[in-house]
Amino acid sequence: MKVTAVETFLVEPRWLFLKVSTDEGVSGWGEPVVEGRAETVRAAVHELSELVVGQDPLRVEDLWQVLRRGGFYRGGPVLSSALSGYDHALWDIAGKARGLPVHELLGGPVRDRVRAYSWVGGDRPDGIFDAVARQVEAGFTAVKMNATAEMRSIASPAEAQAVLERAREARAALGPDGDLAIDFHGRVSPAMARRLVRMLEEVQPMFVEEPVLPELPPEVLASVVQASTVPIATGERLFSRWEFKPVLDAGVAVVQPDPSHAGGISELRRIGSLAEVYGASIAPHCPLGPISLAASLQVAFTTPNFLIQEQSAGMHYHGTDPSYLVDMAPVRVVDGWIARPTGPGLGVEVDEEAVRRAAEIGHAWRSPVWRHDDGSFAEW
């Protein structure tokens, strides 16, 4: 079998899909994208196609190594995301060629279903109690919310208290049996992160996510870990196992590699194994499309230290929830769980006609640019 063609599709709301075709009629799909930089990743995907077209797609690990290490400059969000999309597609082909789901090729499932959470509250969180109550009614037992909108490096007591009050609303709606994840989104300074995680102990979060910016020294993250008993999670802006080791050394409880950013299925497996050495869990970051989710699920079903799955249905970035799948059942959340997919490859069938129609329109989604009330730049 040889790869014959590589195609990319820019589709709403903010996604990029990849199709890899072969001379035996078997094709694979991937989702290589950096939110807000889809066109840039698209260019990288097509540059890397020189290393893929004409090659045997079943040599998944060899192609991963070539795509990762075949250039003198490597890694980072753009190249790692391009690599991720290829890895999805190659595993999809490998599974289809053998008539098996990818998780069977990775050693078989270790669980029968995967727990998922839903987002609530939006970028500037409000209406939390009602939003969480709706998700509980829909069957979810876990939700995630942003802690705050933009926040000054040393926030007022009122601003800090507002974070706690929103978390209290969520806890009240969830009850003692539900799980609450709180995302700081890198918007909070280290000093405020240490203060806030202590304040949030009373609501017992499942984890606090990205409490500080990922580019800060690991000892800063370690200081937040040590500030309270709240489990700390991070990783959506880390792109390889080498970048995850320092945060695991810092003591995080949960790693969050993204299947579309951190090297695809192959590297997520390795990051999960590395986390297992530290007694940490893996909760893949995945606020993207159905192909990325399908890839993430293949890892979830074969990783012993998996915790919970992010998924983007109804998320505030979308506006609408386009499916782009012939049947959404393999990735649908029912009563807070996703059943083990049994279809070959990634376990989903892409609606290629719908994708091609959407790609005629495309998108130009960009991350918001926020400013503080004095006009200075604020982290989004």
C-alpha positions as MATLAB code, in Angstrom:
seq = 'MKVTAVETFLVEPRWLFLKVSTDEGVSGWGEPVVEGRAETVRAAVHELSELVVGQDPLRVEDLWQVLRRGGFYRGGPVLSSALSGYDHALWDIAGKARGLPVHELLGGPVRDRVRAYSWVGGDRPDGIFDAVARQVEAGFTAVKMNATAEMRSIASPAEAQAVLERAREARAALGPDGDLAIDFHGRVSPAMARRLVRMLEEVQPMFVEEPVLPELPPEVLASVVQASTVPIATGERLFSRWEFKPVLDAGVAVVQPDPSHAGGISELRRIGSLAEVYGASIAPHCPLGPISLAASLQVAFTTPNFLIQEQSAGMHYHGTDPSYLVDMAPVRVVDGWIARPTGPGLGVEVDEEAVRRAAEIGHAWRSPVWRHDDGSFAEW';
ca = [
       0.000    0.000    0.000;
       1.226    3.510   -0.842;
      -0.031    6.980    0.022;
      -1.203    8.698   -3.160;
      -2.707   12.008   -2.046;
      -3.101   14.406    0.866;
      -6.034   16.841    1.092;
      -6.999   19.404    3.750;
     -10.386   20.964    4.486;
     -10.912   24.160    6.455;
     -14.386   23.794    8.011;
     -16.507   25.717   10.495;
     -16.483   26.504   13.309;
     -12.661   26.497   13.685;
     -11.431   23.122   12.496;
      -9.077   21.655    9.873;
      -9.516   18.118    8.567;
      -6.995   15.974    6.692;
      -7.653   13.110    4.276;
      -4.840   10.719    3.349;
      -5.625    8.495    0.337;
      -3.886    5.297   -0.788;
      -3.558    3.245   -3.964;
      -5.687    0.459   -2.446;
      -8.724    2.683   -1.914;
      -8.330    2.858    1.870;
      -8.298    6.414    3.200;
      -7.674    7.852    6.642;
      -8.825   11.046    8.303;
      -7.114   13.313   10.805;
      -7.626   16.663   12.488;
      -4.458   18.784   12.458;
      -5.246   22.262   13.764;
      -4.139   25.004   16.105;
      -7.165   27.014   17.133;
      -6.800   30.423   15.498;
      -3.902   29.305   13.276;
      -5.602   26.750   11.044;
      -4.188   28.168    7.794;
      -0.657   28.085    9.197;
      -0.987   24.428   10.178;
      -2.531   23.686    6.794;
       0.627   24.994    5.104;
       2.757   22.768    7.354;
       0.602   19.718    6.531;
       1.195   20.213    2.818;
       4.925   20.812    3.301;
       5.178   17.558    5.239;
       3.273   15.695    2.525;
       6.587   15.391    0.683;
       7.615   12.902    3.385;
       4.349   10.938    3.222;
       3.187   10.618   -0.395;
       4.566    7.444   -1.917;
       5.219    5.825    1.463;
       3.625    2.789    3.105;
       0.966    4.190    5.484;
       1.091    1.049    7.649;
       4.556    2.022    8.872;
       2.922    4.336   11.371;
       5.778    4.618   13.860;
       8.439    5.045   11.194;
       6.457    7.832    9.541;
       5.887    9.438   12.962;
       9.639    9.511   13.541;
      10.339   10.935   10.081;
       7.651   13.604   10.370;
       8.823   14.572   13.867;
      12.570   14.413   13.299;
      12.970   14.795    9.533;
      13.573   18.535    9.794;
      16.404   20.229   11.667;
      13.787   22.427   13.400;
      11.070   20.395   15.035;
       8.272   20.508   17.556;
       6.199   23.481   18.616;
       2.453   23.953   18.089;
       2.370   24.154   14.301;
       4.620   21.261   13.308;
       3.380   19.059   16.162;
      -0.232   19.668   15.153;
       0.514   18.849   11.517;
       2.191   15.640   12.701;
      -0.837   14.869   14.887;
      -3.238   14.979   11.954;
      -1.065   12.602    9.956;
      -0.816   10.256   12.926;
      -4.631   10.143   13.239;
      -4.996    9.406    9.547;
      -2.293    6.719    9.468;
      -3.789    4.893   12.445;
      -7.207    5.208   10.781;
      -5.812    3.517    7.669;
      -4.043    0.851    9.737;
      -7.269   -0.042   11.529;
      -9.364   -0.059    8.379;
      -6.808   -2.211    6.551;
      -7.029   -4.806    9.325;
     -10.738   -4.416   10.052;
     -10.105   -3.402   13.677;
     -10.533   -0.298   15.831;
      -7.253    1.393   16.666;
      -7.522    0.524   20.358;
      -7.397   -3.175   19.428;
      -4.087   -2.514   17.652;
      -2.795   -0.769   20.783;
      -3.294   -3.782   23.037;
      -7.051   -3.879   23.473;
      -9.454   -1.970   25.701;
      -8.948   -1.598   29.442;
     -12.483   -0.227   29.993;
     -15.924   -0.549   28.422;
     -16.963    3.101   28.472;
     -15.370    6.502   28.926;
     -16.611    9.249   31.206;
     -16.901   12.694   29.618;
     -17.523   16.206   30.889;
     -19.357   19.183   29.466;
     -18.352   22.854   29.367;
     -20.467   25.506   31.109;
     -20.383   29.255   31.557;
     -18.443   30.528   28.554;
     -15.275   32.633   28.406;
     -16.652   35.147   30.905;
     -18.480   32.683   33.138;
     -21.932   33.523   34.398;
     -25.281   31.835   35.024;
     -23.349   28.917   36.438;
     -25.986   27.270   38.619;
     -28.553   27.052   35.808;
     -25.937   26.000   33.250;
     -24.660   23.177   35.452;
     -28.194   22.103   36.367;
     -28.998   21.713   32.661;
     -25.967   19.461   32.170;
     -26.871   17.377   35.214;
     -30.366   16.968   33.783;
     -28.760   15.869   30.502;
     -26.945   13.097   32.375;
     -23.486   14.588   32.928;
     -21.826   13.946   36.265;
     -18.873   16.242   35.550;
     -18.550   19.764   34.155;
     -15.748   22.228   33.506;
     -15.911   26.003   33.717;
     -13.556   28.932   33.338;
     -12.668   30.402   36.710;
     -12.695   33.990   35.563;
     -12.470   36.362   32.645;
      -9.388   38.588   32.478;
      -7.754   39.022   35.895;
      -5.173   41.510   37.099;
      -1.870   40.166   38.425;
      -3.023   41.014   41.964;
      -6.806   40.957   41.905;
      -9.099   42.595   44.424;
     -10.737   40.570   47.194;
     -14.043   41.004   45.372;
     -12.652   39.495   42.160;
     -11.194   36.549   44.034;
     -14.404   36.027   45.962;
     -16.368   36.043   42.686;
     -14.322   33.054   41.512;
     -15.220   31.164   44.666;
     -18.903   32.128   44.469;
     -19.184   30.797   40.909;
     -17.525   27.568   41.998;
     -19.949   27.321   44.911;
     -22.868   27.690   42.474;
     -21.491   24.855   40.371;
     -20.978   22.640   43.406;
     -24.520   23.340   44.603;
     -25.940   22.306   41.226;
     -23.724   19.214   40.987;
     -24.212   18.015   44.525;
     -21.561   16.033   46.407;
     -21.410   13.218   43.843;
     -20.572   15.352   40.792;
     -17.140   16.483   39.660;
     -16.155   20.078   38.950;
     -13.112   21.053   36.907;
     -12.046   24.709   36.956;
      -9.927   26.162   34.149;
      -7.673   29.120   34.971;
      -6.704   29.221   31.237;
      -3.349   30.814   32.040;
      -5.213   34.053   32.859;
      -4.069   34.140   36.488;
      -0.700   35.216   37.872;
       1.244   32.760   40.042;
       0.493   34.794   43.159;
      -3.243   34.806   42.477;
      -3.183   31.143   41.464;
      -1.725   30.200   44.843;
      -4.377   32.294   46.617;
      -7.282   30.985   44.523;
      -6.480   27.281   44.760;
      -6.514   27.594   48.550;
      -9.866   29.364   48.440;
     -11.296   26.704   46.105;
     -10.427   23.802   48.387;
     -13.878   23.960   49.974;
     -15.635   22.977   46.686;
     -13.201   20.069   46.163;
     -12.520   20.458   42.433;
     -11.654   17.384   40.417;
      -8.773   19.549   39.210;
      -7.739   23.136   38.500;
      -6.471   23.417   34.937;
      -3.577   25.501   33.607;
      -3.241   27.613   36.760;
      -0.236   29.457   35.309;
       1.171   30.013   31.843;
       3.033   26.988   30.461;
       6.153   28.979   29.543;
       6.888   29.861   33.172;
       9.645   27.878   34.949;
       8.502   24.509   36.339;
       9.219   25.657   39.886;
       6.429   28.253   39.532;
       3.954   25.511   38.704;
       5.361   23.468   41.591;
       4.635   26.357   43.964;
       0.960   26.240   42.943;
       0.853   22.462   43.361;
       2.275   22.839   46.862;
      -0.078   25.674   47.828;
      -3.147   23.498   48.405;
      -4.658   20.018   48.251;
      -6.451   20.759   44.950;
      -5.231   18.476   42.123;
      -3.498   20.513   39.416;
      -3.801   19.754   35.696;
      -1.981   21.164   32.677;
      -0.778   20.296   29.205;
      -2.937   21.659   26.384;
      -0.033   23.895   25.308;
       2.644   21.224   25.623;
       3.560   19.242   22.533;
       5.659   16.200   23.398;
       6.619   13.789   26.173;
       9.805   15.814   26.686;
       7.738   18.881   27.578;
       5.531   16.902   29.958;
       8.350   15.571   32.113;
       9.081   18.920   33.856;
       5.402   19.439   34.762;
       5.206   15.908   36.117;
       8.368   16.628   38.106;
       6.527   19.714   39.428;
       3.866   17.412   40.871;
       0.791   17.850   38.687;
      -1.921   15.254   39.239;
      -3.371   15.308   35.715;
      -1.748   15.765   32.303;
      -3.838   17.098   29.405;
      -2.162   16.503   26.061;
      -4.313   17.392   23.064;
      -4.653   14.690   20.375;
      -4.517   17.385   17.663;
      -1.457   19.174   19.100;
       0.773   16.739   20.979;
       1.771   14.241   18.298;
      -1.476   12.361   17.816;
      -2.444    8.934   19.096;
       1.147    7.673   19.137;
       2.486   10.412   21.395;
      -0.578   10.603   23.648;
      -0.008    6.945   24.463;
       3.585    7.673   25.418;
       2.637   10.734   27.471;
       0.051    8.623   29.291;
       2.677    5.993   30.072;
       5.070    8.659   31.338;
       2.333   10.054   33.594;
       1.687    6.555   34.942;
       5.262    6.431   36.202;
       4.450    9.476   38.371;
       1.081    8.169   39.545;
      -0.631   10.899   37.514;
      -3.760   10.630   35.368;
      -4.352   11.664   31.771;
      -7.411   13.702   30.754;
      -6.932   14.608   27.085;
      -7.683   18.177   26.091;
     -10.142   18.058   23.198;
     -12.382   21.092   22.543;
     -12.231   20.369   18.812;
     -14.033   18.357   16.151;
     -15.278   14.776   15.912;
     -12.139   13.358   14.299;
      -9.946   14.642   17.109;
     -12.412   13.247   19.638;
     -12.476    9.867   17.881;
      -8.666    9.764   18.004;
      -8.642   10.731   21.671;
     -11.121    7.989   22.519;
      -8.868    5.330   21.005;
      -6.238    6.392   23.546;
      -8.753    6.604   26.393;
      -9.919    3.041   25.893;
      -6.433    1.596   26.013;
      -4.781    3.747   28.725;
      -4.989    2.463   32.328;
      -4.472    5.862   33.999;
      -7.076    7.700   31.906;
      -9.314    9.978   34.015;
     -11.979   11.755   31.925;
     -12.570   12.951   28.359;
     -13.149   16.513   27.218;
     -15.584   16.917   24.324;
     -16.983   19.986   22.623;
     -20.706   19.377   22.018;
     -22.563   22.590   22.836;
     -19.344   24.462   23.559;
     -19.395   28.255   23.503;
     -16.881   28.524   20.650;
     -19.117   26.761   18.163;
     -22.284   28.726   17.638;
     -23.589   25.543   16.038;
     -22.588   21.904   16.389;
     -21.760   20.621   12.906;
     -21.156   16.887   12.941;
     -19.358   16.068    9.648;
     -19.953   12.400   10.449;
     -22.388   10.028    8.764;
     -23.377    8.811   12.231;
     -22.524   10.631   15.474;
     -23.255    7.561   17.638;
     -19.579    6.504   18.057;
     -18.703    9.825   19.721;
     -22.052   10.689   21.304;
     -22.232   11.238   25.062;
     -25.149    9.411   26.694;
     -25.772   10.032   30.399;
     -22.233   11.334   30.750;
     -20.532    8.348   29.080;
     -19.213    7.416   25.637;
     -19.473    3.757   24.652;
     -16.480    1.878   23.266;
     -16.384    2.325   19.476;
     -16.197   -0.932   17.542;
     -15.820    0.327   13.972;
     -12.486   -0.035   12.158;
      -9.808    2.618   12.389;
     -10.898    5.659   14.373;
     -14.385    4.154   14.517;
     -16.139    7.007   12.692;
     -17.265    7.513    9.085;
     -16.631   11.036    7.810;
     -19.396   12.581    5.695;
     -17.044   13.618    2.919;
     -19.703   15.443    0.918;
     -20.583   17.584    3.943;
     -16.906   18.291    4.580;
     -16.284   19.345    0.992;
     -19.334   21.628    1.016;
     -18.222   23.230    4.274;
     -14.683   23.684    2.958;
     -16.040   25.829    0.108;
     -16.963   28.365    2.798;
     -14.065   27.751    5.214;
     -13.482   29.918    8.264;
     -11.090   32.486    9.693;
     -11.533   31.884   13.429;
      -9.115   33.772   15.663;
      -8.494   33.743   19.385;
      -9.914   36.839   21.106;
      -7.537   39.630   22.089;
      -8.418   40.936   25.536;
      -7.298   44.057   27.395;
      -7.427   45.143   31.002;
      -9.357   48.249   31.974;
      -6.129   50.295   31.757;
      -5.670   49.265   28.111;
      -2.838   46.784   28.656;
      -2.878   43.279   27.154;
      -4.770   40.620   29.085;
      -4.348   36.847   28.756;
      -7.284   35.114   27.104;
];
